[in-house]
Amino acid sequence: MRRPKKPCPITEAGIRFVDYKDDRLLARFITDYGKILPSRLSGVDARHQRQLSRAVKKARFLALLPYVKGQQG
Amino acid sequence: MATHKMRMAPTRPYEIVYIIDSALEDAAIAEKLEKHHGLLELAEPAEIEHWGRRQLAYKIGRHEAGYYAIAQVQAAPGTLPEFERALKLDDTIVRYMVSLVEHVLGAPLLSEEELAARAAADDDDDEDDE
């Protein structure tokens, strides 16, 4: 049995290209440890997942998001 | 010949994010940005968005907070190496990132037609919103 496809939350938000400076949006797509959430869990479509992945990496470099969460220092 | 080249150099849109030492005064920060932007030989002044002081997601050296500023510029690519060299030598710039603006980021403001089309489309699938 195939599960019905989830709608892409990023498309639904009307976002054409994911902004690496929008840390509040990006924070919704990372795990409790700070890893990027797989699209099979978040329902993000492939194009936006690619953008998201780069955006998260840029945001990490800019210290907007942690590389590893829940760790001291 | 060099001047000829400079005049002809096509510009590209760049977005520059700075993380500046939060201990600096606002006036000093503005002055510093101005000085660095001078190296880019901009035709129009940079559009600067000041986020202000903000907690860093992790420590960078001894810094736990930084002053964020985002500049939008139209610069010739040839001016970038000299500009970046100056940023690297500047101890009060904790981190910076220059990126080419290839797409409008985030959700752009929709035109009125688009808004109308969207409102019409939304009428049908509003029910399955979380």
N, CA and C atoms of all chains as a GROMACS GRO file, in nm:
protein
  609
    1MET      N    1   0.083  -0.121   0.000
    1MET     CA    2   0.000   0.000   0.000
    1MET      C    3   0.086   0.125   0.000
    2ARG      N    4   0.059   0.211  -0.095
    2ARG     CA    5   0.136   0.337  -0.097
    2ARG      C    6   0.062   0.443  -0.018
    3ARG      N    7   0.138   0.514   0.056
    3ARG     CA    8   0.084   0.624   0.133
    3ARG      C    9   0.056   0.741   0.038
    4PRO      N   10  -0.051   0.811   0.055
    4PRO     CA   11  -0.072   0.929  -0.031
    4PRO      C   12   0.036   1.033  -0.007
    5LYS      N   13   0.077   1.097  -0.116
    5LYS     CA   14   0.188   1.191  -0.105
    5LYS      C   15   0.150   1.315  -0.022
    6LYS      N   16   0.242   1.352   0.065
    6LYS     CA   17   0.221   1.475   0.144
    6LYS      C   18   0.244   1.595   0.053
    7PRO      N   19   0.172   1.704   0.075
    7PRO     CA   20   0.204   1.823  -0.003
    7PRO      C   21   0.336   1.882   0.047
    8CYS      N   22   0.412   1.944  -0.044
    8CYS     CA   23   0.541   2.000  -0.004
    8CYS      C   24   0.519   2.127   0.080
    9PRO      N   25   0.567   2.129   0.202
    9PRO     CA   26   0.542   2.245   0.289
    9PRO      C   27   0.608   2.373   0.239
   10ILE      N   28   0.717   2.359   0.162
   10ILE     CA   29   0.785   2.479   0.115
   10ILE      C   30   0.710   2.541  -0.003
   11THR      N   31   0.662   2.454  -0.093
   11THR     CA   32   0.580   2.504  -0.204
   11THR      C   33   0.455   2.571  -0.149
   12GLU      N   34   0.398   2.507  -0.048
   12GLU     CA   35   0.274   2.560   0.010
   12GLU      C   36   0.294   2.697   0.072
   13ALA      N   37   0.415   2.720   0.124
   13ALA     CA   38   0.444   2.850   0.185
   13ALA      C   39   0.471   2.957   0.079
   14GLY      N   40   0.466   2.916  -0.049
   14GLY     CA   41   0.483   3.013  -0.157
   14GLY      C   42   0.627   3.050  -0.180
   15ILE      N   43   0.720   2.964  -0.136
   15ILE     CA   44   0.862   2.997  -0.149
   15ILE      C   45   0.915   2.941  -0.280
   16ARG      N   46   0.975   3.027  -0.361
   16ARG     CA   47   1.030   2.982  -0.488
   16ARG      C   48   1.171   2.930  -0.468
   17PHE      N   49   1.248   3.004  -0.390
   17PHE     CA   50   1.384   2.960  -0.366
   17PHE      C   51   1.414   2.977  -0.217
   18VAL      N   52   1.462   2.870  -0.156
   18VAL     CA   53   1.482   2.870  -0.011
   18VAL      C   54   1.592   2.969   0.028
   19ASP      N   55   1.562   3.053   0.126
   19ASP     CA   56   1.655   3.156   0.172
   19ASP      C   57   1.738   3.102   0.288
   20TYR      N   58   1.871   3.109   0.272
   20TYR     CA   59   1.957   3.058   0.380
   20TYR      C   60   1.956   3.146   0.504
   21LYS      N   61   1.902   3.268   0.492
   21LYS     CA   62   1.900   3.357   0.606
   21LYS      C   63   1.775   3.338   0.693
   22ASP      N   64   1.680   3.260   0.642
   22ASP     CA   65   1.554   3.240   0.713
   22ASP      C   66   1.570   3.121   0.809
   23ASP      N   67   1.637   3.146   0.922
   23ASP     CA   68   1.670   3.034   1.010
   23ASP      C   69   1.547   2.973   1.074
   24ARG      N   70   1.439   3.051   1.085
   24ARG     CA   71   1.319   2.995   1.148
   24ARG      C   72   1.253   2.893   1.057
   25LEU      N   73   1.260   2.918   0.927
   25LEU     CA   74   1.206   2.820   0.831
   25LEU      C   75   1.296   2.696   0.831
   26LEU      N   76   1.426   2.719   0.821
   26LEU     CA   77   1.521   2.607   0.812
   26LEU      C   78   1.513   2.518   0.937
   27ALA      N   79   1.490   2.579   1.052
   27ALA     CA   80   1.487   2.504   1.178
   27ALA      C   81   1.376   2.399   1.177
   28ARG      N   82   1.274   2.420   1.094
   28ARG     CA   83   1.166   2.321   1.087
   28ARG      C   84   1.211   2.194   1.015
   29PHE      N   85   1.322   2.204   0.940
   29PHE     CA   86   1.364   2.090   0.859
   29PHE      C   87   1.495   2.029   0.906
   30ILE      N   88   1.525   2.047   1.033
   30ILE     CA   89   1.641   1.978   1.090
   30ILE      C   90   1.596   1.896   1.211
   31THR      N   91   1.671   1.790   1.240
   31THR     CA   92   1.634   1.703   1.352
   31THR      C   93   1.677   1.766   1.485
   32ASP      N   94   1.647   1.695   1.594
   32ASP     CA   95   1.685   1.744   1.726
   32ASP      C   96   1.836   1.755   1.742
   33TYR      N   97   1.909   1.679   1.662
   33TYR     CA   98   2.054   1.686   1.669
   33TYR      C   99   2.111   1.785   1.568
   34GLY      N  100   2.026   1.843   1.488
   34GLY     CA  101   2.073   1.941   1.391
   34GLY      C  102   2.097   1.886   1.252
   35LYS      N  103   2.063   1.758   1.230
   35LYS     CA  104   2.081   1.701   1.096
   35LYS      C  105   1.965   1.744   1.004
   36ILE      N  106   1.992   1.742   0.874
   36ILE     CA  107   1.888   1.779   0.779
   36ILE      C  108   1.785   1.665   0.772
   37LEU      N  109   1.660   1.701   0.786
   37LEU     CA  110   1.552   1.602   0.785
   37LEU      C  111   1.533   1.545   0.644
   38PRO      N  112   1.526   1.410   0.631
   38PRO     CA  113   1.505   1.355   0.497
   38PRO      C  114   1.369   1.397   0.442
   39SER      N  115   1.362   1.412   0.310
   39SER     CA  116   1.238   1.461   0.251
   39SER      C  117   1.126   1.359   0.264
   40ARG      N  118   1.163   1.230   0.283
   40ARG     CA  119   1.056   1.132   0.298
   40ARG      C  120   0.980   1.155   0.429
   41LEU      N  121   1.043   1.220   0.525
   41LEU     CA  122   0.975   1.252   0.650
   41LEU      C  123   0.905   1.388   0.644
   42SER      N  124   0.969   1.484   0.575
   42SER     CA  125   0.912   1.618   0.576
   42SER      C  126   0.816   1.642   0.460
   43GLY      N  127   0.827   1.559   0.356
   43GLY     CA  128   0.738   1.576   0.241
   43GLY      C  129   0.782   1.685   0.145
   44VAL      N  130   0.902   1.739   0.166
   44VAL     CA  131   0.953   1.844   0.077
   44VAL      C  132   0.982   1.784  -0.060
   45ASP      N  133   0.946   1.856  -0.167
   45ASP     CA  134   0.970   1.800  -0.299
   45ASP      C  135   1.119   1.810  -0.334
   46ALA      N  136   1.160   1.735  -0.435
   46ALA     CA  137   1.304   1.716  -0.462
   46ALA      C  138   1.375   1.847  -0.489
   47ARG      N  139   1.310   1.934  -0.568
   47ARG     CA  140   1.375   2.060  -0.601
   47ARG      C  141   1.400   2.144  -0.475
   48HIS      N  142   1.298   2.153  -0.390
   48HIS     CA  143   1.315   2.232  -0.269
   48HIS      C  144   1.408   2.165  -0.168
   49GLN      N  145   1.412   2.031  -0.170
   49GLN     CA  146   1.504   1.962  -0.079
   49GLN      C  147   1.649   1.994  -0.115
   50ARG      N  148   1.677   2.003  -0.245
   50ARG     CA  149   1.813   2.039  -0.287
   50ARG      C  150   1.848   2.180  -0.242
   51GLN      N  151   1.752   2.271  -0.260
   51GLN     CA  152   1.775   2.410  -0.217
   51GLN      C  153   1.793   2.416  -0.066
   52LEU      N  154   1.709   2.339   0.003
   52LEU     CA  155   1.709   2.337   0.149
   52LEU      C  156   1.844   2.290   0.201
   53SER      N  157   1.894   2.185   0.139
   53SER     CA  158   2.019   2.127   0.184
   53SER      C  159   2.134   2.228   0.175
   54ARG      N  160   2.138   2.301   0.064
   54ARG     CA  161   2.242   2.404   0.051
   54ARG      C  162   2.218   2.518   0.149
   55ALA      N  163   2.092   2.555   0.165
   55ALA     CA  164   2.059   2.667   0.253
   55ALA      C  165   2.099   2.635   0.397
   56VAL      N  166   2.073   2.510   0.441
   56VAL     CA  167   2.108   2.471   0.578
   56VAL      C  168   2.260   2.479   0.595
   57LYS      N  169   2.334   2.435   0.494
   57LYS     CA  170   2.479   2.436   0.503
   57LYS      C  171   2.535   2.577   0.510
   58LYS      N  172   2.474   2.668   0.432
   58LYS     CA  173   2.516   2.807   0.438
   58LYS      C  174   2.482   2.867   0.575
   59ALA      N  175   2.362   2.836   0.623
   59ALA     CA  176   2.319   2.890   0.751
   59ALA      C  177   2.407   2.840   0.865
   60ARG      N  178   2.456   2.716   0.853
   60ARG     CA  179   2.546   2.663   0.956
   60ARG      C  180   2.676   2.741   0.956
   61PHE      N  181   2.727   2.770   0.838
   61PHE     CA  182   2.852   2.844   0.828
   61PHE      C  183   2.837   2.981   0.893
   62LEU      N  184   2.720   3.041   0.878
   62LEU     CA  185   2.696   3.174   0.931
   62LEU      C  186   2.651   3.172   1.077
   63ALA      N  187   2.661   3.054   1.140
   63ALA     CA  188   2.624   3.040   1.281
   63ALA      C  189   2.478   3.078   1.307
   64LEU      N  190   2.393   3.061   1.205
   64LEU     CA  191   2.250   3.081   1.226
   64LEU      C  192   2.189   2.951   1.275
   65LEU      N  193   2.249   2.839   1.232
   65LEU     CA  194   2.208   2.706   1.277
   65LEU      C  195   2.333   2.636   1.331
   66PRO      N  196   2.313   2.546   1.427
   66PRO     CA  197   2.429   2.473   1.478
   66PRO      C  198   2.466   2.358   1.385
   67TYR      N  199   2.592   2.320   1.386
   67TYR     CA  200   2.631   2.199   1.314
   67TYR      C  201   2.581   2.077   1.390
   68VAL      N  202   2.599   2.080   1.522
   68VAL     CA  203   2.549   1.973   1.608
   68VAL      C  204   2.474   2.038   1.722
   69LYS      N  205   2.352   1.993   1.742
   69LYS     CA  206   2.272   2.050   1.849
   69LYS      C  207   2.282   1.963   1.973
   70GLY      N  208   2.248   2.020   2.087
   70GLY     CA  209   2.241   1.943   2.210
   70GLY      C  210   2.376   1.898   2.259
   71GLN      N  211   2.479   1.978   2.223
   71GLN     CA  212   2.612   1.943   2.270
   71GLN      C  213   2.675   2.068   2.330
   72GLN      N  214   2.750   2.051   2.436
   72GLN     CA  215   2.809   2.168   2.501
   72GLN      C  216   2.926   2.222   2.419
   73GLY      N  217   2.934   2.354   2.405
   73GLY     CA  218   3.051   2.415   2.341
   73GLY      C  219   3.053   2.422   2.192
   74MET      N  220   4.489   5.112  -2.046
   74MET     CA  221   4.421   4.988  -2.080
   74MET      C  222   4.347   4.932  -1.960
   75ALA      N  223   4.413   4.944  -1.846
   75ALA     CA  224   4.351   4.894  -1.723
   75ALA      C  225   4.220   4.968  -1.695
   76THR      N  226   4.226   5.100  -1.717
   76THR     CA  227   4.106   5.179  -1.688
   76THR      C  228   3.995   5.142  -1.785
   77HIS      N  229   4.035   5.116  -1.907
   77HIS     CA  230   3.937   5.077  -2.006
   77HIS      C  231   3.865   4.949  -1.961
   78LYS      N  232   3.945   4.855  -1.915
   78LYS     CA  233   3.892   4.727  -1.869
   78LYS      C  234   3.795   4.747  -1.753
   79MET      N  235   3.837   4.836  -1.659
   79MET     CA  236   3.756   4.861  -1.541
   79MET      C  237   3.621   4.920  -1.579
   80ARG      N  238   3.626   5.012  -1.672
   80ARG     CA  239   3.503   5.079  -1.710
   80ARG      C  240   3.407   4.979  -1.775
   81MET      N  241   3.467   4.886  -1.849
   81MET     CA  242   3.384   4.792  -1.923
   81MET      C  243   3.335   4.675  -1.837
   82ALA      N  244   3.403   4.656  -1.723
   82ALA     CA  245   3.373   4.536  -1.643
   82ALA      C  246   3.225   4.529  -1.608
   83PRO      N  247   3.159   4.419  -1.650
   83PRO     CA  248   3.018   4.405  -1.615
   83PRO      C  249   3.005   4.370  -1.467
   84THR      N  250   2.899   4.415  -1.408
   84THR     CA  251   2.880   4.387  -1.266
   84THR      C  252   2.780   4.273  -1.247
   85ARG      N  253   2.787   4.211  -1.131
   85ARG     CA  254   2.694   4.105  -1.097
   85ARG      C  255   2.639   4.132  -0.957
   86PRO      N  256   2.519   4.083  -0.932
   86PRO     CA  257   2.462   4.109  -0.798
   86PRO      C  258   2.518   4.013  -0.694
   87TYR      N  259   2.567   4.068  -0.586
   87TYR     CA  260   2.617   3.984  -0.477
   87TYR      C  261   2.548   4.019  -0.348
   88GLU      N  262   2.539   3.918  -0.263
   88GLU     CA  263   2.488   3.939  -0.128
   88GLU      C  264   2.602   3.906  -0.033
   89ILE      N  265   2.633   3.998   0.055
   89ILE     CA  266   2.744   3.977   0.148
   89ILE      C  267   2.689   3.978   0.290
   90VAL      N  268   2.713   3.868   0.361
   90VAL     CA  269   2.671   3.862   0.502
   90VAL      C  270   2.795   3.880   0.587
   91TYR      N  271   2.790   3.974   0.681
   91TYR     CA  272   2.902   3.995   0.772
   91TYR      C  273   2.861   3.956   0.912
   92ILE      N  274   2.952   3.893   0.984
   92ILE     CA  275   2.936   3.880   1.128
   92ILE      C  276   3.050   3.960   1.189
   93ILE      N  277   3.014   4.067   1.257
   93ILE     CA  278   3.114   4.159   1.309
   93ILE      C  279   3.118   4.148   1.461
   94ASP      N  280   3.235   4.170   1.518
   94ASP     CA  281   3.253   4.170   1.662
   94ASP      C  282   3.145   4.254   1.729
   95SER      N  283   3.069   4.192   1.820
   95SER     CA  284   2.955   4.263   1.878
   95SER      C  285   2.999   4.372   1.976
   96ALA      N  286   3.126   4.374   2.013
   96ALA     CA  287   3.174   4.475   2.107
   96ALA      C  288   3.188   4.612   2.041
   97LEU      N  289   3.190   4.613   1.908
   97LEU     CA  290   3.207   4.739   1.835
   97LEU      C  291   3.083   4.828   1.844
   98GLU      N  292   3.106   4.959   1.844
   98GLU     CA  293   2.996   5.055   1.844
   98GLU      C  294   2.927   5.053   1.707
   99ASP      N  295   2.798   5.085   1.707
   99ASP     CA  296   2.723   5.086   1.581
   99ASP      C  297   2.785   5.179   1.477
  100ALA      N  298   2.830   5.295   1.525
  100ALA     CA  299   2.887   5.393   1.432
  100ALA      C  300   3.015   5.338   1.370
  101ALA      N  301   3.095   5.270   1.450
  101ALA     CA  302   3.221   5.212   1.402
  101ALA      C  303   3.193   5.103   1.299
  102ILE      N  304   3.086   5.029   1.323
  102ILE     CA  305   3.049   4.921   1.230
  102ILE      C  306   3.009   4.981   1.095
  103ALA      N  307   2.925   5.082   1.099
  103ALA     CA  308   2.879   5.145   0.975
  103ALA      C  309   2.997   5.200   0.896
  104GLU      N  310   3.090   5.261   0.970
  104GLU     CA  311   3.208   5.320   0.908
  104GLU      C  312   3.294   5.213   0.844
  105LYS      N  313   3.310   5.102   0.916
  105LYS     CA  314   3.391   4.991   0.868
  105LYS      C  315   3.332   4.932   0.739
  106LEU      N  316   3.201   4.914   0.738
  106LEU     CA  317   3.136   4.859   0.618
  106LEU      C  318   3.158   4.952   0.500
  107GLU      N  319   3.141   5.079   0.528
  107GLU     CA  320   3.159   5.182   0.425
  107GLU      C  321   3.299   5.171   0.364
  108LYS      N  322   3.397   5.157   0.454
  108LYS     CA  323   3.536   5.152   0.412
  108LYS      C  324   3.562   5.029   0.323
  109HIS      N  325   3.510   4.914   0.368
  109HIS     CA  326   3.531   4.792   0.290
  109HIS      C  327   3.458   4.798   0.156
  110HIS      N  328   3.338   4.855   0.158
  110HIS     CA  329   3.263   4.864   0.033
  110HIS      C  330   3.332   4.955  -0.068
  111GLY      N  331   3.415   5.045  -0.018
  111GLY     CA  332   3.492   5.132  -0.106
  111GLY      C  333   3.579   5.053  -0.202
  112LEU      N  334   3.626   4.935  -0.155
  112LEU     CA  335   3.712   4.852  -0.238
  112LEU      C  336   3.638   4.790  -0.356
  113LEU      N  337   3.506   4.787  -0.346
  113LEU     CA  338   3.428   4.722  -0.452
  113LEU      C  339   3.400   4.816  -0.569
  114GLU      N  340   3.435   4.943  -0.552
  114GLU     CA  341   3.413   5.042  -0.658
  114GLU      C  342   3.270   5.039  -0.709
  115LEU      N  343   3.179   5.052  -0.616
  115LEU     CA  344   3.037   5.042  -0.651
  115LEU      C  345   2.987   5.169  -0.721
  116ALA      N  346   2.903   5.147  -0.820
  116ALA     CA  347   2.842   5.261  -0.888
  116ALA      C  348   2.731   5.318  -0.800
  117GLU      N  349   2.658   5.227  -0.735
  117GLU     CA  350   2.552   5.270  -0.645
  117GLU      C  351   2.587   5.224  -0.504
  118PRO      N  352   2.550   5.300  -0.403
  118PRO     CA  353   2.583   5.257  -0.267
  118PRO      C  354   2.516   5.124  -0.233
  119ALA      N  355   2.582   5.045  -0.148
  119ALA     CA  356   2.530   4.915  -0.110
  119ALA      C  357   2.403   4.931  -0.028
  120GLU      N  358   2.311   4.835  -0.048
  120GLU     CA  359   2.190   4.834   0.034
  120GLU      C  360   2.220   4.747   0.154
  121ILE      N  361   2.221   4.807   0.271
  121ILE     CA  362   2.261   4.731   0.388
  121ILE      C  363   2.143   4.707   0.482
  122GLU      N  364   2.128   4.581   0.520
  122GLU     CA  365   2.024   4.546   0.616
  122GLU      C  366   2.096   4.510   0.745
  123HIS      N  367   2.065   4.583   0.851
  123HIS     CA  368   2.131   4.555   0.979
  123HIS      C  369   2.042   4.467   1.064
  124TRP      N  370   2.089   4.347   1.092
  124TRP     CA  371   2.013   4.260   1.184
  124TRP      C  372   2.047   4.294   1.329
  125GLY      N  373   2.165   4.348   1.346
  125GLY     CA  374   2.208   4.383   1.481
  125GLY      C  375   2.270   4.265   1.554
  126ARG      N  376   2.283   4.279   1.685
  126ARG     CA  377   2.352   4.177   1.764
  126ARG      C  378   2.265   4.056   1.784
  127ARG      N  379   2.328   3.940   1.775
  127ARG     CA  380   2.254   3.816   1.775
  127ARG      C  381   2.343   3.706   1.832
  128GLN      N  382   2.282   3.617   1.904
  128GLN     CA  383   2.354   3.502   1.960
  128GLN      C  384   2.399   3.411   1.845
  129LEU      N  385   2.523   3.365   1.848
  129LEU     CA  386   2.570   3.270   1.747
  129LEU      C  387   2.523   3.129   1.785
  130ALA      N  388   2.499   3.047   1.685
  130ALA     CA  389   2.451   2.910   1.712
  130ALA      C  390   2.562   2.826   1.775
  131TYR      N  391   2.684   2.866   1.756
  131TYR     CA  392   2.797   2.799   1.821
  131TYR      C  393   2.907   2.903   1.837
  132LYS      N  394   3.001   2.875   1.926
  132LYS     CA  395   3.108   2.972   1.950
  132LYS      C  396   3.204   2.976   1.831
  133ILE      N  397   3.241   3.096   1.791
  133ILE     CA  398   3.345   3.111   1.689
  133ILE      C  399   3.462   3.176   1.761
  134GLY      N  400   3.564   3.098   1.786
  134GLY     CA  401   3.676   3.148   1.866
  134GLY      C  402   3.624   3.186   2.003
  135ARG      N  403   3.645   3.312   2.043
  135ARG     CA  404   3.595   3.355   2.174
  135ARG      C  405   3.459   3.421   2.164
  136HIS      N  406   3.406   3.434   2.041
  136HIS     CA  407   3.280   3.506   2.023
  136HIS      C  408   3.158   3.418   2.045
  137GLU      N  409   3.066   3.469   2.124
  137GLU     CA  410   2.940   3.397   2.143
  137GLU      C  411   2.824   3.471   2.078
  138ALA      N  412   2.848   3.598   2.045
  138ALA     CA  413   2.746   3.678   1.977
  138ALA      C  414   2.815   3.758   1.868
  139GLY      N  415   2.735   3.803   1.773
  139GLY     CA  416   2.794   3.882   1.665
  139GLY      C  417   2.693   3.981   1.613
  140TYR      N  418   2.745   4.083   1.546
  140TYR     CA  419   2.658   4.182   1.483
  140TYR      C  420   2.641   4.141   1.337
  141TYR      N  421   2.518   4.112   1.297
  141TYR     CA  422   2.492   4.067   1.160
  141TYR      C  423   2.454   4.185   1.072
  142ALA      N  424   2.517   4.192   0.956
  142ALA     CA  425   2.478   4.292   0.857
  142ALA      C  426   2.479   4.224   0.720
  143ILE      N  427   2.378   4.255   0.640
  143ILE     CA  428   2.368   4.194   0.508
  143ILE      C  429   2.366   4.305   0.404
  144ALA      N  430   2.460   4.296   0.310
  144ALA     CA  431   2.469   4.400   0.208
  144ALA      C  432   2.437   4.342   0.071
  145GLN      N  433   2.360   4.417  -0.006
  145GLN     CA  434   2.332   4.380  -0.145
  145GLN      C  435   2.410   4.476  -0.232
  146VAL      N  436   2.495   4.423  -0.319
  146VAL     CA  437   2.576   4.511  -0.403
  146VAL      C  438   2.575   4.464  -0.548
  147GLN      N  439   2.604   4.558  -0.636
  147GLN     CA  440   2.628   4.529  -0.777
  147GLN      C  441   2.775   4.555  -0.799
  148ALA      N  442   2.855   4.448  -0.805
  148ALA     CA  443   2.998   4.469  -0.812
  148ALA      C  444   3.059   4.393  -0.929
  149ALA      N  445   3.174   4.440  -0.974
  149ALA     CA  446   3.246   4.369  -1.079
  149ALA      C  447   3.324   4.256  -1.012
  150PRO      N  448   3.318   4.135  -1.068
  150PRO     CA  449   3.384   4.021  -1.005
  150PRO      C  450   3.533   4.045  -0.979
  151GLY      N  451   3.598   4.124  -1.064
  151GLY     CA  452   3.740   4.149  -1.050
  151GLY      C  453   3.780   4.221  -0.922
  152THR      N  454   3.683   4.290  -0.861
  152THR     CA  455   3.715   4.366  -0.740
  152THR      C  456   3.708   4.278  -0.615
  153LEU      N  457   3.651   4.158  -0.630
  153LEU     CA  458   3.627   4.074  -0.512
  153LEU      C  459   3.752   4.025  -0.440
  154PRO      N  460   3.854   3.976  -0.510
  154PRO     CA  461   3.969   3.921  -0.436
  154PRO      C  462   4.032   4.022  -0.341
  155GLU      N  463   4.048   4.145  -0.387
  155GLU     CA  464   4.108   4.249  -0.302
  155GLU      C  465   4.019   4.278  -0.181
  156PHE      N  466   3.890   4.282  -0.207
  156PHE     CA  467   3.790   4.306  -0.103
  156PHE      C  468   3.792   4.196   0.003
  157GLU      N  469   3.796   4.072  -0.044
  157GLU     CA  470   3.794   3.958   0.050
  157GLU      C  471   3.924   3.952   0.131
  158ARG      N  472   4.034   3.992   0.068
  158ARG     CA  473   4.162   3.993   0.137
  158ARG      C  474   4.155   4.091   0.255
  159ALA      N  475   4.095   4.207   0.228
  159ALA     CA  476   4.082   4.307   0.334
  159ALA      C  477   3.994   4.255   0.448
  160LEU      N  478   3.887   4.183   0.412
  160LEU     CA  479   3.798   4.130   0.515
  160LEU      C  480   3.870   4.027   0.602
  161LYS      N  481   3.952   3.944   0.537
  161LYS     CA  482   4.023   3.840   0.611
  161LYS      C  483   4.124   3.902   0.708
  162LEU      N  484   4.182   4.014   0.668
  162LEU     CA  485   4.283   4.077   0.753
  162LEU      C  486   4.220   4.155   0.868
  163ASP      N  487   4.092   4.185   0.856
  163ASP     CA  488   4.024   4.264   0.957
  163ASP      C  489   3.981   4.174   1.074
  164ASP      N  490   4.045   4.196   1.189
  164ASP     CA  491   4.020   4.109   1.305
  164ASP      C  492   3.880   4.124   1.362
  165THR      N  493   3.817   4.239   1.336
  165THR     CA  494   3.685   4.260   1.396
  165THR      C  495   3.574   4.196   1.313
  166ILE      N  496   3.610   4.144   1.195
  166ILE     CA  497   3.509   4.072   1.117
  166ILE      C  498   3.525   3.924   1.150
  167VAL      N  499   3.428   3.874   1.225
  167VAL     CA  500   3.435   3.737   1.276
  167VAL      C  501   3.421   3.639   1.160
  168ARG      N  502   3.328   3.669   1.071
  168ARG     CA  503   3.304   3.581   0.957
  168ARG      C  504   3.230   3.660   0.850
  169TYR      N  505   3.247   3.619   0.726
  169TYR     CA  506   3.171   3.685   0.619
  169TYR      C  507   3.142   3.581   0.512
  170MET      N  508   3.043   3.608   0.433
  170MET     CA  509   3.014   3.519   0.320
  170MET      C  510   2.964   3.604   0.204
  171VAL      N  511   3.028   3.587   0.090
  171VAL     CA  512   2.985   3.657  -0.030
  171VAL      C  513   2.915   3.553  -0.117
  172SER      N  514   2.793   3.580  -0.159
  172SER     CA  515   2.732   3.486  -0.253
  172SER      C  516   2.665   3.560  -0.366
  173LEU      N  517   2.671   3.496  -0.481
  173LEU     CA  518   2.609   3.552  -0.600
  173LEU      C  519   2.458   3.537  -0.586
  174VAL      N  520   2.385   3.641  -0.619
  174VAL     CA  521   2.238   3.632  -0.611
  174VAL      C  522   2.188   3.580  -0.745
  175GLU      N  523   2.155   3.452  -0.746
  175GLU     CA  524   2.109   3.391  -0.871
  175GLU      C  525   1.957   3.383  -0.877
  176HIS      N  526   1.896   3.383  -0.759
  176HIS     CA  527   1.751   3.373  -0.752
  176HIS      C  528   1.703   3.470  -0.647
  177VAL      N  529   1.578   3.510  -0.661
  177VAL     CA  530   1.516   3.586  -0.554
  177VAL      C  531   1.486   3.486  -0.444
  178LEU      N  532   1.535   3.513  -0.324
  178LEU     CA  533   1.520   3.417  -0.216
  178LEU      C  534   1.389   3.437  -0.142
  179GLY      N  535   1.344   3.329  -0.082
  179GLY     CA  536   1.224   3.336   0.000
  179GLY      C  537   1.099   3.346  -0.083
  180ALA      N  538   0.993   3.392  -0.021
  180ALA     CA  539   0.866   3.406  -0.092
  180ALA      C  540   0.856   3.548  -0.145
  181PRO      N  541   0.862   3.564  -0.278
  181PRO     CA  542   0.854   3.700  -0.331
  181PRO      C  543   0.713   3.757  -0.315
  182LEU      N  544   0.704   3.887  -0.315
  182LEU     CA  545   0.573   3.949  -0.309
  182LEU      C  546   0.502   3.919  -0.441
  183LEU      N  547   0.380   3.874  -0.429
  183LEU     CA  548   0.308   3.836  -0.550
  183LEU      C  549   0.240   3.957  -0.612
  184SER      N  550   0.229   3.952  -0.744
  184SER     CA  551   0.156   4.059  -0.811
  184SER      C  552   0.007   4.037  -0.786
  185GLU      N  553  -0.074   4.134  -0.820
  185GLU     CA  554  -0.217   4.124  -0.789
  185GLU      C  555  -0.284   4.008  -0.863
  186GLU      N  556  -0.242   3.988  -0.990
  186GLU     CA  557  -0.300   3.876  -1.066
  186GLU      C  558  -0.268   3.743  -0.999
  187GLU      N  559  -0.141   3.729  -0.958
  187GLU     CA  560  -0.100   3.605  -0.894
  187GLU      C  561  -0.179   3.581  -0.766
  188LEU      N  562  -0.200   3.689  -0.691
  188LEU     CA  563  -0.275   3.678  -0.567
  188LEU      C  564  -0.417   3.630  -0.594
  189ALA      N  565  -0.477   3.685  -0.699
  189ALA     CA  566  -0.614   3.648  -0.735
  189ALA      C  567  -0.619   3.501  -0.777
  190ALA      N  568  -0.519   3.461  -0.860
  190ALA     CA  569  -0.514   3.322  -0.907
  190ALA      C  570  -0.497   3.227  -0.789
  191ARG      N  571  -0.414   3.269  -0.696
  191ARG     CA  572  -0.387   3.186  -0.580
  191ARG      C  573  -0.512   3.174  -0.492
  192ALA      N  574  -0.580   3.284  -0.473
  192ALA     CA  575  -0.701   3.283  -0.390
  192ALA      C  576  -0.804   3.189  -0.452
  193ALA      N  577  -0.814   3.192  -0.586
  193ALA     CA  578  -0.910   3.106  -0.655
  193ALA      C  579  -0.871   2.959  -0.637
  194ALA      N  580  -0.742   2.931  -0.649
  194ALA     CA  581  -0.694   2.793  -0.636
  194ALA      C  582  -0.710   2.744  -0.492
  195ASP      N  583  -0.689   2.833  -0.399
  195ASP     CA  584  -0.694   2.796  -0.258
  195ASP      C  585  -0.835   2.758  -0.213
  196ASP      N  586  -0.935   2.812  -0.279
  196ASP     CA  587  -1.073   2.783  -0.239
  196ASP      C  588  -1.101   2.634  -0.238
  197ASP      N  589  -1.043   2.560  -0.336
  197ASP     CA  590  -1.069   2.417  -0.345
  197ASP      C  591  -0.992   2.338  -0.239
  198ASP      N  592  -0.860   2.372  -0.223
  198ASP     CA  593  -0.784   2.284  -0.135
  198ASP      C  594  -0.760   2.341   0.004
  199ASP      N  595  -0.842   2.435   0.045
  199ASP     CA  596  -0.825   2.490   0.179
  199ASP      C  597  -0.852   2.386   0.288
  200GLU      N  598  -0.940   2.289   0.258
  200GLU     CA  599  -0.984   2.195   0.362
  200GLU      C  600  -0.871   2.111   0.418
  201ASP      N  601  -0.775   2.070   0.330
  201ASP     CA  602  -0.673   1.981   0.383
  201ASP      C  603  -0.553   2.054   0.444
  202ASP      N  604  -0.573   2.180   0.480
  202ASP     CA  605  -0.467   2.251   0.553
  202ASP      C  606  -0.459   2.198   0.696
  203GLU      N  607  -0.333   2.190   0.746
  203GLU     CA  608  -0.319   2.140   0.884
  203GLU      C  609  -0.370   2.243   0.983
   0.00000   0.00000   0.00000
